Amino acid sequence: MKNAIVPVVTIIGLDFGSYLNGAVVTETIFGWDGLGRFTMEGITMRDYPVILAASLPGLSFSCW
């Protein structure tokens, strides 16, 4: 069971990065402020509550 979780965590991490990247690109092109830009600003400013709040819902839904 321990070895089965490694590929799942890898795929979740890669998918989350691509979803966040798509949100940032869309918001940049159309000039819409949203969750992607909010998360990226939190990451660059090392605002840990923002990073946790932005990543926790996506991670909890992908684990189901």
C-alpha positions in Angstrom: 0.0 0.0 0.0 2.8 2.4 0.8 4.3 2.0 -2.7 1.0 2.6 -4.4 0.6 6.2 -3.1 3.8 7.6 -4.7 2.5 7.7 -8.3 -0.8 9.2 -7.1 0.9 12.0 -5.3 3.1 12.7 -8.3 0.2 12.9 -10.7 -1.7 15.2 -8.3 1.3 17.5 -8.0 1.8 17.7 -11.7 -1.9 18.3 -12.4 -2.2 21.0 -9.8 0.8 22.9 -11.3 -0.8 22.7 -14.8 -4.1 23.9 -13.5 -2.6 26.8 -11.7 -0.5 27.7 -14.7 -3.5 27.7 -16.9 -5.4 30.0 -14.5 -2.5 32.4 -14.4 -2.1 32.5 -18.2 -5.9 33.1 -18.7 -6.0 35.8 -16.1 -2.9 37.5 -17.6 -4.3 37.5 -21.1 -7.8 38.7 -20.3 -6.8 41.0 -17.4 -9.1 39.2 -14.9 -7.9 39.1 -11.4 -8.7 35.7 -9.8 -7.4 32.8 -7.8 -4.4 32.1 -10.1 -2.9 35.5 -9.7 -3.9 35.6 -6.0 -2.0 32.4 -5.5 1.0 33.4 -7.4 1.3 36.7 -5.5 1.0 34.6 -2.3 3.8 32.3 -3.4 6.1 35.2 -4.4 5.5 37.0 -1.2 5.7 33.8 0.9 2.3 34.3 2.4 1.7 30.8 3.8 -2.0 31.2 4.8 -2.8 32.2 1.2 -0.8 29.3 -0.2 -2.5 26.9 2.1 -6.0 28.3 1.4 -5.4 28.1 -2.4 -4.0 24.7 -2.5 -6.0 22.8 0.2 -9.3 22.6 -1.7 -7.7 21.4 -4.9 -5.7 18.8 -3.0 -8.6 17.6 -1.0 -10.8 17.1 -4.0 -8.2 15.3 -6.0 -7.6 12.8 -3.2 -11.2 11.5 -3.3 
